[in-house]
Amino acid sequence: MSSKIILMATSGMLISALMGVIIYRIKNFSIIRSKFLVLGMSLVLIIFKYFSQLEKGFESLISLGQSIGFVYSFVVPAVIVVFLMNKFKFNNNEFWSAWFFTQICCALVIFTH
């Protein structure tokens, strides 16, 4: 991949996580900080990615590994943003909000490719 594409994808994930933290701080929605919603959304994304990988001709275990790895790689930008926004302290509610917004970014990537 070219470096421009990697830079755009990384900045997009960090910006979406930042939006999650900012929206949590402004609105303090109970839906955004819900663990069950975020984990349920990640499960749905894993299932959708798994079946799309099976349709492309990958084997079952390879598809499962790629799906889990792709969806859960979006945790990293959420953790980075939460640590930087809180001066290297971890805030659990802001993490769930940031991860929710990075999963929205993940869903856009999965559904468009």
Secondary structure, DSSP 8 states (H G I E B T S, - for coil): --HHHHHHHHHHHHHHHHHHHHHHHHH--TTTT-HHHHHHHHHHHHHHHHHHHHHTT--HHHHHHHHHHHHHTTHHHHHHHHHHHTTS---HHHHHHHHHHHHHHHHHHHHH-
